[in-house]
Amino acid sequence: MVVIGAIIGSGIFINPAIVAGRLSSPTLVLAAWTVGGLVALAGAFSYAELAQRMPKAGGQYAYLREAWHPVVGFLYGWSLLFMIETGAMAAVAIAFSEYALRLAGAAGANPRPLAVAAIVVLSVINYLGVKPGSIVLNVFVILKVGALAVLIVFAWLGGGVTGWLAAQPGIGASGPLAFGSALIPILFAYGGWQCANYLAEEMQNPVRDLPRSLIAGTLVVVAVYLLVNVAYLRTLGHAGLAHTLTPAADAARTWFGANGERFVAAAIAISTFGFLDLSILAPTRVYFAMARDGTFFPALARLHPRFATPSAAIVMQSTWAIALTLTGQYNDLLDTVVFADWIFFALSVSSLFVLRRRGGPAPSFMTPGYPWVPGAFVAVAIAVVFSAIRTAPLRSAVGFGLMVLGVPVFYYFTRTRKTTSEVDFQQE
């Protein structure tokens, strides 16, 4: 549920239109989503082996710390807290609020109060324990997958556009550059499988269950995404899909009329609310692990005495996300650092090569097709980073600058920890 909930957000309701507009035929569209799914699987395979080698809280943070340098792991957590995760929380909370208000017939209302309320409510739920947060996650994952299943079923029951697999003249392109361009929104839509690794120390048997979760969850999402794209193409045709900004709403309107708009608004509200819950449930474990290593605020390393949750980390992350929501600057902040996620994806999967070279006992799960499968993932991740830089060089530079600001913070905390340890030793 964590893997599926982390991957499926609002992207599958919107991004297929972007992809269809960049490619010249439905066959290429489906091929691109298939390739994106294979890239996601390559990442899931690599993270599955990393999870068995290091079943530690914080997931990527632990892999980057051990394989490269503690400062690299810290910069990941720093970027997650101040840019990547909190920016995503702010954006997703606003998206949830806008669609929830639309569903309630109050589309013109200010979405920020409801967005803040959603963050507060979900923060309280996750503060009270892993179980309550997991129950909310499970319910909303089932609801969002159910909504997508309705889209898929009605596309087949309602008949399709004649020649929906045929190429339409004047739409998109067919070269390698066009295919690579189409992969960018696809790979963003497939991102999120790594969230399960954050929770390794809270699983009863992470060595056994994490690989199963990563692979099974990612396979489910790949199947759902391909079937949803077939549903869009079958209902709207290639031209119709390429020329709309709201493919899910257009497809639903075909079957349900005016009620289709309300159905899609409800589906997106459900999907974004579930994603927001997961954003509070999982990444706070990264800040907990950083503090436990002595590289961040010590209070973040303490679990709540009754609920056994990283309560201080939850409060800190949610407070910053609320600040971004209220200031309205979250979109710009998120745009400047979208490339950062894939920098750390590349470094995390590359850490598999480093850890294997160091030796040690082999885990029961080994990445299939090693070294080609993780190598291909790293190559794609690097291409995504360069594509993001080429698309928005100024924002990427600002994002890189924000990330590098974490370096002096890391050394401040490590120096403080060293000084404190020396004083304690002298007193003893």
C-alpha positions as CSV (number, residue, x, y, z in Angstrom):
1,M,0.0,0.0,0.0
2,V,2.9,2.4,0.7
3,V,4.5,1.7,-2.6
4,I,1.2,2.1,-4.6
5,G,0.2,5.1,-2.6
6,A,3.5,6.8,-3.0
7,I,3.5,6.4,-6.8
8,I,-0.1,7.1,-7.7
9,G,-0.8,10.8,-7.1
10,S,-2.4,13.2,-9.5
11,G,0.0,12.6,-12.4
12,I,-1.9,9.7,-14.0
13,F,-5.0,12.0,-14.2
14,I,-3.1,14.7,-16.1
15,N,0.3,13.6,-17.5
16,P,-1.0,11.2,-20.2
17,A,-2.2,14.2,-22.2
18,I,1.3,15.7,-22.1
19,V,2.8,12.5,-23.3
20,A,0.3,12.0,-26.1
21,G,1.1,15.6,-27.4
22,R,4.8,14.8,-27.7
23,L,4.5,11.5,-29.6
24,S,3.2,10.8,-33.0
25,S,1.2,7.6,-32.5
26,P,-0.7,5.7,-29.8
27,T,1.8,2.9,-30.2
28,L,4.6,5.2,-29.2
29,V,2.6,6.5,-26.3
30,L,2.0,3.1,-24.9
31,A,5.6,2.1,-25.6
32,A,6.8,5.2,-23.6
33,W,4.7,4.3,-20.6
34,T,6.0,0.7,-20.8
35,V,9.6,1.9,-20.9
36,G,8.8,4.2,-17.9
37,G,7.4,1.2,-16.1
38,L,10.6,-0.8,-16.8
39,V,12.7,2.1,-15.5
40,A,10.6,2.1,-12.3
41,L,11.0,-1.6,-12.0
42,A,14.8,-1.3,-12.4
43,G,14.7,1.2,-9.6
44,A,12.5,-1.0,-7.4
45,F,14.8,-4.1,-8.0
46,S,17.8,-2.0,-7.0
47,Y,16.1,-0.6,-3.9
48,A,14.9,-4.1,-3.0
49,E,18.5,-5.3,-2.8
50,L,19.6,-2.2,-0.9
51,A,16.8,-2.7,1.6
52,Q,18.1,-6.2,2.3
53,R,21.7,-5.1,2.6
54,M,20.7,-2.2,4.9
55,P,17.2,-2.5,6.5
56,K,17.6,0.9,8.2
57,A,15.2,3.7,9.0
58,G,15.6,6.5,6.4
59,G,16.1,4.3,3.4
60,Q,18.0,6.4,0.8
61,Y,19.6,8.4,3.5
62,A,21.3,5.3,5.0
63,Y,22.4,4.0,1.5
64,L,24.0,7.4,0.6
65,R,25.6,7.8,4.0
66,E,27.3,4.4,3.9
67,A,28.2,4.1,0.2
68,W,29.4,7.7,-0.4
69,H,29.8,10.0,2.6
70,P,27.7,11.1,5.6
71,V,27.4,14.6,4.0
72,V,25.7,13.1,0.9
73,G,23.1,11.3,3.0
74,F,22.6,14.6,5.0
75,L,22.1,16.6,1.8
76,Y,19.4,14.2,0.7
77,G,17.6,14.6,4.0
78,W,18.1,18.4,3.9
79,S,16.7,18.6,0.4
80,L,13.8,16.4,1.4
81,L,12.9,18.6,4.3
82,F,13.3,22.0,2.9
83,M,12.5,21.5,-0.8
84,I,11.4,18.2,-2.1
85,E,8.9,16.7,0.3
86,T,7.5,19.8,1.9
87,G,7.2,21.5,-1.4
88,A,5.3,18.5,-2.7
89,M,3.1,18.5,0.5
90,A,2.2,22.1,-0.1
91,A,1.4,21.6,-3.7
92,V,-0.6,18.4,-3.1
93,A,-2.5,19.9,-0.2
94,I,-3.6,22.8,-2.5
95,A,-4.5,20.4,-5.2
96,F,-6.6,18.4,-2.8
97,S,-8.3,21.5,-1.5
98,E,-9.1,22.8,-4.9
99,Y,-10.7,19.6,-6.1
100,A,-12.5,19.1,-2.7
101,L,-14.0,22.6,-2.9
102,R,-15.0,22.0,-6.5
103,L,-16.7,18.8,-5.5
104,A,-18.5,20.7,-2.7
105,G,-19.7,23.4,-5.2
106,A,-17.3,26.1,-3.8
107,A,-14.8,26.2,-6.6
108,G,-14.1,29.9,-6.1
109,A,-13.2,29.7,-2.4
110,N,-9.7,30.2,-1.1
111,P,-8.1,26.7,-1.0
112,R,-5.4,27.5,1.6
113,P,-7.4,27.1,4.8
114,L,-8.6,23.7,3.8
115,A,-5.1,22.7,2.6
116,V,-3.7,23.7,6.0
117,A,-6.5,21.8,7.8
118,A,-5.7,18.7,5.7
119,I,-2.0,18.8,6.7
120,V,-2.9,19.4,10.4
121,V,-5.4,16.6,10.5
122,L,-3.1,14.0,8.8
123,S,-0.2,15.2,11.0
124,V,-2.2,14.5,14.1
125,I,-3.3,11.1,12.8
126,N,0.4,10.1,12.1
127,Y,1.5,11.6,15.4
128,L,-0.8,9.2,17.2
129,G,0.9,6.1,15.7
130,V,2.0,4.2,12.7
131,K,-1.2,2.1,12.7
132,P,-3.7,5.1,12.4
133,G,-1.6,6.6,9.6
134,S,-1.4,3.2,7.8
135,I,-5.1,2.6,8.1
136,V,-5.8,6.0,6.4
137,L,-3.2,5.2,3.7
138,N,-4.7,1.8,3.0
139,V,-8.3,3.1,2.7
140,F,-7.3,5.9,0.3
141,V,-5.1,3.7,-1.8
142,I,-8.0,1.3,-2.3
143,L,-10.3,4.2,-3.2
144,K,-7.9,5.8,-5.7
145,V,-7.1,2.4,-7.4
146,G,-10.9,1.8,-7.4
147,A,-11.5,5.1,-9.1
148,L,-8.9,4.3,-11.8
149,A,-10.5,0.8,-12.2
150,V,-13.8,2.5,-13.0
151,L,-12.1,4.5,-15.8
152,I,-10.6,1.3,-17.2
153,V,-13.8,-0.8,-17.1
154,F,-16.0,1.8,-18.6
155,A,-13.5,2.4,-21.4
156,W,-14.0,-1.2,-22.5
157,L,-17.7,-1.5,-21.8
158,G,-18.6,1.8,-23.6
159,G,-16.9,1.0,-26.8
160,G,-13.9,2.9,-28.3
161,V,-13.1,5.5,-30.9
162,T,-12.8,4.0,-34.3
163,G,-9.1,3.4,-35.1
164,W,-7.9,4.5,-31.7
165,L,-4.6,2.8,-32.2
166,A,-3.9,4.6,-35.5
167,A,-1.5,7.5,-35.8
168,Q,-3.0,10.9,-36.3
169,P,-1.1,13.4,-38.6
170,G,0.2,16.6,-37.2
171,I,0.6,15.3,-33.6
172,G,3.9,15.0,-31.8
173,A,7.1,13.5,-33.2
174,S,8.7,10.1,-33.4
175,G,12.4,10.6,-33.0
176,P,14.6,9.8,-30.0
177,L,14.4,13.3,-28.7
178,A,10.6,13.3,-28.7
179,F,10.6,9.9,-27.0
180,G,13.0,11.1,-24.3
181,S,11.0,14.3,-23.8
182,A,7.8,12.2,-23.3
183,L,9.6,10.1,-20.7
184,I,10.1,13.0,-18.3
185,P,6.5,13.4,-17.2
186,I,6.2,9.6,-17.2
187,L,9.1,9.1,-14.9
188,F,7.8,11.7,-12.5
189,A,4.4,9.9,-12.5
190,Y,6.2,6.6,-11.7
191,G,8.4,8.1,-8.9
192,G,7.7,7.1,-5.2
193,W,8.5,3.5,-4.8
194,Q,11.4,4.4,-2.5
195,C,9.1,5.6,0.3
196,A,8.6,2.0,1.6
197,N,12.4,1.9,2.4
198,Y,12.0,4.8,4.8
199,L,10.0,2.5,7.1
200,A,12.4,-0.4,7.3
201,E,12.9,-0.4,11.0
202,E,9.2,-0.3,11.7
203,M,8.5,-3.4,9.7
204,Q,8.4,-6.8,11.4
205,N,10.5,-8.5,8.8
206,P,12.0,-5.9,6.4
207,V,14.5,-8.3,4.9
208,R,11.7,-10.5,3.6
209,D,8.9,-8.0,3.1
210,L,10.5,-4.9,1.6
211,P,11.7,-6.6,-1.7
212,R,8.2,-8.2,-2.1
213,S,6.5,-4.9,-1.4
214,L,8.7,-2.9,-3.8
215,I,8.3,-5.3,-6.7
216,A,4.7,-6.2,-6.2
217,G,3.6,-2.6,-5.6
218,T,5.5,-1.3,-8.7
219,L,4.1,-4.0,-10.9
220,V,0.6,-3.1,-9.8
221,V,1.2,0.5,-10.7
222,V,2.7,-0.3,-14.1
223,A,-0.3,-2.4,-15.0
224,V,-2.8,0.3,-13.8
225,Y,-0.9,3.1,-15.7
226,L,-0.9,1.1,-18.9
227,L,-4.6,0.2,-18.7
228,V,-5.6,3.8,-17.8
229,N,-3.7,5.0,-20.9
230,V,-5.4,2.5,-23.1
231,A,-8.7,3.7,-21.6
232,Y,-7.9,7.3,-22.4
233,L,-6.8,6.5,-26.0
234,R,-9.7,4.2,-26.6
235,T,-12.2,6.8,-25.3
236,L,-10.7,10.0,-26.6
237,G,-8.5,8.9,-29.5
238,H,-4.9,10.1,-29.9
239,A,-5.9,13.6,-31.1
240,G,-8.5,14.0,-28.3
241,L,-6.0,12.9,-25.6
242,A,-3.2,15.2,-27.0
243,H,-5.4,18.3,-27.1
244,T,-6.9,18.2,-23.6
245,L,-5.6,19.4,-20.3
246,T,-8.0,17.2,-18.4
247,P,-8.0,13.7,-19.9
248,A,-9.6,11.9,-17.0
249,A,-12.5,14.5,-16.8
250,D,-13.0,14.3,-20.6
251,A,-13.1,10.5,-20.6
252,A,-15.5,10.4,-17.6
253,R,-17.8,13.0,-19.2
254,T,-18.1,10.6,-22.2
255,W,-19.6,7.9,-20.0
256,F,-21.3,9.9,-17.2
257,G,-22.1,13.2,-18.7
258,A,-22.0,16.1,-16.2
259,N,-21.5,13.7,-13.3
260,G,-18.2,12.7,-14.9
261,E,-16.6,16.0,-13.7
262,R,-17.7,15.3,-10.2
263,F,-16.4,11.8,-10.3
264,V,-12.9,12.9,-11.4
265,A,-12.9,15.7,-8.9
266,A,-13.6,13.1,-6.2
267,A,-11.0,10.7,-7.6
268,I,-8.3,13.4,-7.6
269,A,-9.2,14.6,-4.1
270,I,-9.0,11.0,-2.8
271,S,-5.7,10.4,-4.6
272,T,-4.1,13.6,-3.4
273,F,-5.3,13.2,0.2
274,G,-3.8,9.7,0.3
275,F,-0.5,10.9,-1.1
276,L,-0.5,13.7,1.5
277,D,-0.9,11.1,4.3
278,L,2.0,9.1,3.0
279,S,4.2,12.3,2.7
280,I,3.7,12.7,6.5
281,L,4.0,9.0,7.3
282,A,7.2,8.0,5.6
283,P,9.8,10.8,5.0
284,T,9.8,11.9,8.7
285,R,11.8,8.7,9.3
286,V,14.7,10.3,7.3
287,Y,15.0,13.2,9.7
288,F,14.8,10.8,12.7
289,A,17.7,8.8,11.3
290,M,19.7,11.9,10.6
291,A,19.3,13.1,14.2
292,R,20.1,9.7,15.6
293,D,23.4,9.9,13.7
294,G,24.1,13.2,15.4
295,T,23.9,15.3,12.2
296,F,20.6,17.1,12.9
297,F,18.5,18.5,15.8
298,P,18.8,15.9,18.7
299,A,15.1,16.3,19.5
300,L,14.2,14.7,16.2
301,A,15.9,11.4,17.3
302,R,13.5,10.9,20.2
303,L,10.4,8.8,19.7
304,H,7.2,9.7,21.4
305,P,7.1,7.9,24.8
306,R,3.5,6.7,24.3
307,F,2.9,6.5,20.5
308,A,6.5,5.5,19.4
309,T,6.4,7.9,16.5
310,P,9.0,10.5,15.4
311,S,6.7,13.1,16.7
312,A,9.1,16.1,16.6
313,A,10.0,15.3,13.0
314,I,6.4,15.1,12.1
315,V,5.7,18.5,13.7
316,M,8.8,20.1,12.1
317,Q,8.0,18.9,8.5
318,S,4.4,19.7,8.7
319,T,5.0,23.2,10.1
320,W,7.4,24.0,7.2
321,A,4.9,22.6,4.7
322,I,2.2,24.8,6.1
323,A,4.4,27.8,5.9
324,L,5.0,27.0,2.2
325,T,1.3,26.6,1.7
326,L,0.4,29.9,3.2
327,T,3.2,31.9,1.5
328,G,2.1,30.6,-1.9
329,Q,5.7,30.1,-2.9
330,Y,5.6,26.3,-3.0
331,N,5.2,26.0,-6.8
332,D,8.4,28.1,-7.5
333,L,10.3,26.2,-4.8
334,L,9.2,22.8,-6.2
335,D,10.1,23.8,-9.7
336,T,13.6,24.7,-8.7
337,V,14.4,21.3,-7.2
338,V,12.5,18.7,-9.2
339,F,15.9,17.7,-10.6
340,A,17.2,17.0,-7.0
341,D,15.1,13.9,-6.6
342,W,16.7,12.3,-9.6
343,I,20.2,13.3,-8.5
344,F,19.7,11.3,-5.4
345,F,18.0,8.4,-7.3
346,A,21.1,8.1,-9.4
347,L,23.4,8.3,-6.4
348,S,21.3,5.8,-4.4
349,V,21.2,3.1,-7.1
350,S,24.9,3.8,-7.8
351,S,25.6,3.0,-4.2
352,L,24.6,-0.6,-5.0
353,F,27.8,-0.9,-7.1
354,V,29.9,0.5,-4.1
355,L,28.3,-1.8,-1.5
356,R,28.8,-4.9,-3.7
357,R,32.4,-4.0,-4.4
358,R,33.0,-3.8,-0.6
359,G,31.9,-7.4,-0.2
360,G,30.1,-8.8,2.8
361,P,27.4,-11.5,3.0
362,A,25.2,-11.6,-0.1
363,P,21.5,-10.9,0.6
364,S,18.8,-13.4,-0.4
365,F,17.5,-11.0,-3.1
366,M,19.9,-9.9,-5.8
367,T,19.1,-7.3,-8.4
368,P,18.2,-9.2,-11.7
369,G,20.4,-8.3,-14.6
370,Y,23.1,-6.7,-12.5
371,P,25.1,-4.6,-13.5
372,W,23.0,-3.7,-16.6
373,V,19.7,-3.1,-14.9
374,P,20.9,-0.7,-12.2
375,G,23.3,0.8,-14.8
376,A,20.5,1.6,-17.2
377,F,18.5,3.2,-14.3
378,V,21.4,5.4,-13.4
379,A,21.8,6.5,-17.1
380,V,18.2,7.4,-17.3
381,A,18.3,9.3,-14.0
382,I,21.3,11.3,-15.3
383,A,19.4,12.1,-18.5
384,V,16.4,13.3,-16.5
385,V,18.6,15.6,-14.4
386,F,20.2,17.1,-17.5
387,S,16.8,17.5,-19.2
388,A,15.5,19.4,-16.1
389,I,18.6,21.6,-16.2
390,R,18.2,22.3,-19.9
391,T,14.5,23.1,-19.4
392,A,14.9,25.4,-16.4
393,P,18.6,26.4,-15.9
394,L,18.0,29.3,-13.6
395,R,15.6,27.4,-11.3
396,S,17.9,24.4,-11.3
397,A,20.8,26.6,-10.3
398,V,18.8,28.0,-7.4
399,G,17.8,24.6,-6.4
400,F,21.4,23.4,-6.4
401,G,22.3,26.4,-4.3
402,L,19.6,25.6,-1.8
403,M,20.9,22.1,-1.6
404,V,24.5,23.1,-1.1
405,L,23.5,25.3,1.8
406,G,23.1,22.1,3.8
407,V,26.9,21.5,3.7
408,P,27.8,24.0,6.4
409,V,24.8,22.9,8.5
410,F,26.1,19.3,8.4
411,Y,29.5,20.3,9.6
412,Y,28.1,22.5,12.3
413,F,26.1,19.6,13.8
414,T,29.0,17.1,13.4
415,R,31.4,19.6,15.1
416,T,28.9,20.2,17.9
417,R,28.5,16.5,18.4
418,K,32.3,16.0,18.5
419,T,32.8,18.9,21.0
420,T,30.0,17.5,23.2
421,S,31.6,14.0,23.1
422,E,35.0,15.4,24.1
423,V,33.5,17.4,27.0
424,D,31.7,14.3,28.3
425,F,34.9,12.2,28.0
426,Q,36.9,14.8,30.0
427,Q,34.2,15.0,32.7
428,E,34.3,11.3,33.1
